[in-house]
Amino acid sequence: MKFLPADVYMKFYYEYYSDKKLNLDNPVEFNQKISWLKVYYHPPILTQLVDKYSVREYVKEKIGEKYLNDLIEVYDSASKVDFTKLPNQFVIKGVHGFHFNLIVKDKAKLNEKRARYLMNKWMRKNQYYRGGLEWAYKNVQPRLIAEKFLSETDKDVLNDYKFFCFNGVPKFVQIDIERGINDQRAFYDLEWNKLEFYNKENKTYEGAIEKPVNFDDMVTVAKKLADKFPFVRVDLYSVNNKTIFGEMTFYPSDARKDFHPKEYDIILGDYIKLPKLDTNKKEIVTI
């Protein structure tokens, strides 16, 4: 159905995954408004910001190079990845989508044939066309980047801190822990109080998560990067009390995961103040 106009396709897509109608003239819930942004909110800078390589320049300009993970190499094809030149530990990412990650903790155990198969597969995919019209990815050049493997001595996997920012203001943070081992998730406000809402698709972490020493710095970083966008999620890491940038996301989970209890779909949707779409225009191209 990709031949349909974006607004028509999005209604079918949203209803298929949510069993709810999508009124683009009056979206109310969080995912409904994210779907609206997919269809109508198209400032060109979004393409740079979802590109895991190009976004580095934005981060450098906004908050400084010290917040970036070390870049080892960038490749325009999987065949150019030379594993012999990479360190024993590294991460390779596809810059043009999500879940395009190859995490190598011990190069001696790497299955190179499998790794090249995955990378070639990533390079053939376009995040916009494969799913729910995530516009920001439509024109991202497929590339691969190799980065430093981030770790702490007391953790098998780093916590992932995902700040939900509305009109440039972080409101709460989603914390993903033990990713790839025992995936769990919790939400906290910026005063580090645990919040009661959750996503049914993800296991909720029932315990208390220790507040990072550099949490205030993380909030400041998220705010500066979020700028004036109606919504963006800024993902950060805390590595030995140092803030490291992860990525920026405009369409969390492709707008397919509701919040529960269900009233939070509306409560969180209220945080998004959609820009006005002129009646004589089909999209918004300015921030």
KEDRENPA-515163 format. One line per 5 residues: number of its first residue (from 0); their letters; for each residue y, z, x of C-alpha. Coordinates in Angstrom, 3 decimals, padded with zeros to 6 digits. Last residue first. Layout:
NUM = a = Y,Z,X ~ ...;
//
This chain:
286 = itvie = 024.102,012.883,011.579 ~ 024.616,009.185,010.974 ~ 022.183,006.494,009.789 ~ 021.687,007.464,006.148 ~ 019.647,004.969,004.142;
281 = kkntd = 019.649,002.498,001.252 ~ 023.394,002.288,000.706 ~ 025.526,001.470,-002.359 ~ 024.841,004.781,-004.088 ~ 025.875,006.740,-001.034;
276 = lkplk = 023.189,009.214,000.036 ~ 024.558,012.727,000.368 ~ 023.014,014.887,003.052 ~ 020.144,017.190,002.059 ~ 020.678,020.905,002.370;
271 = iydgl = 017.290,022.255,003.440 ~ 017.131,026.061,003.088 ~ 016.399,025.716,-000.626 ~ 013.086,024.075,000.272 ~ 012.054,027.304,001.971;
266 = iidye = 012.467,029.239,-001.279 ~ 010.979,026.371,-003.314 ~ 007.738,026.053,-001.342 ~ 007.909,029.831,-001.001 ~ 007.197,030.238,-004.705;
261 = kphfd = 003.679,028.954,-004.029 ~ 002.463,032.070,-002.242 ~ 001.726,030.045,-000.163 ~ 003.369,027.172,001.680 ~ 002.243,023.607,001.166;
256 = krads = 000.820,021.440,003.917 ~ 001.294,017.665,003.519 ~ 004.846,017.040,004.731 ~ 003.449,015.023,007.689 ~ 002.231,018.321,009.159;
251 = pyftm = 005.846,019.147,010.021 ~ 008.143,016.110,009.527 ~ 011.168,016.327,011.828 ~ 009.438,017.553,014.980 ~ 010.989,018.347,018.351;
246 = egfit = 008.882,019.030,021.441 ~ 007.758,021.622,023.972 ~ 010.704,023.133,025.829 ~ 009.993,025.979,028.248 ~ 011.529,029.455,027.961;
241 = knnvs = 010.708,031.813,030.827 ~ 009.156,035.238,030.248 ~ 006.080,034.338,032.325 ~ 005.727,031.187,030.232 ~ 007.242,031.389,026.756;
236 = yldvr = 006.734,028.073,025.018 ~ 008.978,026.160,022.638 ~ 008.731,023.906,019.589 ~ 011.907,022.962,017.721 ~ 011.358,022.095,014.071;
231 = vfpfk = 014.104,019.968,012.593 ~ 015.938,019.998,009.290 ~ 019.315,018.899,007.984 ~ 020.199,017.973,011.588 ~ 023.443,019.468,012.853;
226 = dalkk = 022.391,020.584,016.380 ~ 018.730,021.612,016.414 ~ 018.762,021.582,020.227 ~ 021.461,024.244,020.503 ~ 019.857,026.443,017.849;
221 = avtvm = 016.387,026.209,019.380 ~ 017.751,027.178,022.801 ~ 019.577,030.197,021.393 ~ 016.455,031.335,019.539 ~ 014.367,030.947,022.700;
216 = ddfnv = 016.899,032.979,024.677 ~ 016.637,035.764,022.122 ~ 012.843,035.627,022.432 ~ 012.840,036.019,026.226 ~ 010.818,039.238,026.283;
211 = pkeia = 008.383,037.672,023.835 ~ 007.635,039.731,020.703 ~ 004.041,040.926,020.625 ~ 002.050,039.520,017.740 ~ 000.769,041.983,015.165;
206 = geytk = -002.654,041.432,013.645 ~ -003.773,039.355,010.671 ~ -003.466,035.905,012.236 ~ -003.629,033.496,009.320 ~ -006.220,030.725,009.490;
201 = nekny = -004.622,027.374,008.792 ~ -005.190,025.067,005.815 ~ -003.938,027.732,003.409 ~ -000.499,027.671,005.013 ~ 001.236,031.064,005.076;
196 = felkn = 003.928,033.231,003.491 ~ 004.208,036.983,003.998 ~ 006.594,037.126,006.930 ~ 006.141,039.349,009.982 ~ 009.395,040.942,011.066;
191 = weldy = 010.623,039.829,014.466 ~ 014.344,039.988,013.646 ~ 014.284,036.182,013.777 ~ 011.739,036.037,010.978 ~ 008.048,035.787,011.753;
186 = farqd = 005.281,033.430,010.617 ~ 001.636,033.641,011.644 ~ -001.036,031.214,012.786 ~ -004.592,031.137,014.064 ~ -006.716,028.615,015.934;
181 = nigre = -009.740,030.246,017.545 ~ -010.322,028.243,020.715 ~ -008.320,025.006,020.494 ~ -005.111,026.902,019.864 ~ -005.468,030.608,020.582;
176 = idiqv = -002.126,031.331,018.919 ~ 000.278,029.352,016.773 ~ 003.542,031.156,016.033 ~ 005.772,029.815,013.278 ~ 009.381,030.891,013.667;
171 = fkpvg = 012.081,031.632,011.121 ~ 015.614,030.652,010.138 ~ 016.905,028.650,013.113 ~ 020.368,027.240,012.267 ~ 021.380,023.651,013.049;
166 = nfcff = 021.458,022.447,009.460 ~ 018.075,024.107,008.940 ~ 015.903,025.014,011.917 ~ 012.231,025.966,011.749 ~ 011.345,027.327,015.206;
161 = kydnl = 007.825,026.635,016.447 ~ 006.588,029.078,019.085 ~ 003.268,028.005,020.655 ~ 001.344,030.858,022.246 ~ -000.195,029.905,025.576;
156 = vdkdt = -003.971,029.598,025.844 ~ -006.408,031.541,028.022 ~ -003.851,034.281,028.480 ~ -003.368,037.054,031.072 ~ -002.645,034.847,034.103;
151 = eslfk = -000.182,032.623,032.288 ~ -000.509,028.859,031.978 ~ 001.348,025.562,031.784 ~ -000.385,022.423,033.102 ~ 002.320,020.312,034.728;
146 = eailr = 003.008,017.024,032.990 ~ 001.516,013.540,032.817 ~ 003.241,011.183,030.421 ~ 001.796,008.336,028.396 ~ 003.707,005.583,026.665;
141 = pqvnk = 003.934,003.895,023.266 ~ 007.558,002.800,022.680 ~ 008.945,004.704,019.697 ~ 010.172,002.319,016.997 ~ 008.526,003.764,013.890;
136 = yawel = 008.216,007.338,015.149 ~ 011.421,008.626,013.490 ~ 010.375,007.031,010.196 ~ 007.348,009.196,009.510 ~ 006.034,006.772,006.896;
131 = ggryy = 003.159,008.958,005.700 ~ 000.322,007.942,007.923 ~ -000.896,005.300,010.373 ~ 002.192,003.079,010.128 ~ 004.759,005.564,011.343;
126 = qnkrm = 002.573,007.258,013.968 ~ 001.766,003.959,015.638 ~ -001.628,003.797,017.318 ~ -002.914,001.373,019.951 ~ -001.738,003.530,022.868;
121 = wknml = -003.610,006.515,021.480 ~ -006.927,004.651,021.521 ~ -006.367,003.555,025.112 ~ -005.721,007.183,026.024 ~ -008.862,008.374,024.268;
116 = yrark = -011.122,005.776,025.909 ~ -009.518,006.527,029.272 ~ -010.344,010.228,028.885 ~ -013.932,009.494,027.833 ~ -014.520,007.357,030.922;
111 = enlka = -012.786,009.925,033.116 ~ -014.989,012.810,031.998 ~ -013.064,015.593,033.719 ~ -015.093,018.464,035.207 ~ -013.727,018.029,038.752;
106 = kdkvi = -010.231,017.798,037.266 ~ -010.356,021.444,036.220 ~ -007.911,022.644,033.562 ~ -007.294,019.204,032.075 ~ -005.594,019.022,028.702;
101 = lnfhf = -005.506,015.538,027.184 ~ -003.088,015.460,024.269 ~ -002.318,012.832,021.629 ~ -002.479,015.358,018.757 ~ 000.978,014.170,017.691;
96 = ghvgk = 002.706,010.835,018.084 ~ 004.670,008.491,020.343 ~ 004.822,010.266,023.712 ~ 001.064,010.220,024.244 ~ 000.351,013.251,026.354;
91 = ivfqn = -001.448,013.928,029.632 ~ -001.758,017.544,030.791 ~ -002.479,018.710,034.328 ~ -004.757,020.850,036.517 ~ -006.420,019.666,039.729;
86 = plktf = -003.352,017.651,040.629 ~ -002.978,013.940,039.792 ~ -003.122,011.169,042.382 ~ -006.893,010.665,042.114 ~ -006.545,010.459,038.323;
81 = dvksa = -004.648,007.187,038.577 ~ -003.282,006.404,035.115 ~ -002.209,002.749,035.221 ~ -005.049,001.599,032.961 ~ -003.747,003.819,030.169;
76 = sdyve = -000.606,001.724,029.872 ~ 003.152,002.300,030.050 ~ 002.758,005.321,032.308 ~ 005.006,008.306,033.115 ~ 004.334,010.662,036.022;
71 = ildnl = 004.374,014.306,037.124 ~ 007.045,015.775,034.846 ~ 007.623,019.499,035.341 ~ 008.262,021.276,032.034 ~ 011.860,021.204,030.897;
66 = ykegi = 014.002,024.297,030.314 ~ 015.539,024.193,033.802 ~ 016.874,020.703,033.088 ~ 019.784,022.035,031.075 ~ 020.607,023.039,027.515;
61 = kekvy = 022.048,020.040,025.690 ~ 022.187,017.324,028.358 ~ 018.778,018.108,029.868 ~ 017.223,018.499,026.427 ~ 018.556,015.094,025.376;
56 = ervsy = 017.276,013.515,028.611 ~ 013.851,015.048,028.061 ~ 013.712,013.615,024.559 ~ 012.970,010.195,026.055 ~ 009.558,011.314,027.336;
51 = kdvlq = 008.145,013.174,024.326 ~ 009.593,010.553,021.962 ~ 010.396,012.552,018.803 ~ 013.999,013.020,019.956 ~ 014.668,009.439,021.004;
46 = tlipp = 013.589,007.996,017.647 ~ 015.617,010.658,015.843 ~ 018.725,009.404,017.672 ~ 018.690,006.285,015.477 ~ 019.890,008.278,012.430;
41 = hyyvk = 017.379,007.470,009.664 ~ 017.474,009.897,006.730 ~ 016.402,007.992,003.585 ~ 012.637,007.718,003.232 ~ 011.398,010.316,005.702;
36 = lwsik = 014.225,012.671,004.748 ~ 013.136,012.511,001.110 ~ 009.571,013.375,002.157 ~ 010.936,016.415,004.019 ~ 012.727,017.333,000.793;
31 = qnfev = 009.505,017.150,-001.192 ~ 007.729,019.104,001.526 ~ 010.158,022.016,001.176 ~ 010.257,022.020,-002.621 ~ 013.183,020.826,-004.706;
26 = pndln = 013.539,017.054,-004.602 ~ 015.980,015.675,-007.205 ~ 016.348,011.906,-007.055 ~ 013.245,011.643,-004.882 ~ 011.132,013.106,-007.686;
21 = lkkds = 007.681,013.523,-006.186 ~ 004.879,014.405,-008.601 ~ 002.253,016.930,-007.583 ~ -001.424,016.572,-006.725 ~ -000.383,017.406,-003.141;
16 = yyeyy = -002.106,014.809,-000.956 ~ -002.277,011.871,-003.392 ~ 001.016,012.811,-005.059 ~ 002.876,012.644,-001.757 ~ 001.405,009.275,-000.804;
11 = fkmyv = 002.042,007.677,-004.201 ~ 005.644,008.885,-004.234 ~ 006.117,007.867,-000.607 ~ 004.967,004.311,-001.331 ~ 007.637,003.888,-004.009;
6 = daplf = 010.449,005.209,-001.809 ~ 009.276,003.182,001.190 ~ 009.124,-000.117,-000.690 ~ 005.500,-001.267,-001.110 ~ 003.760,-003.388,001.528;
1 = km = 002.292,-000.189,003.022 ~ 000.000,000.000,000.000;
//
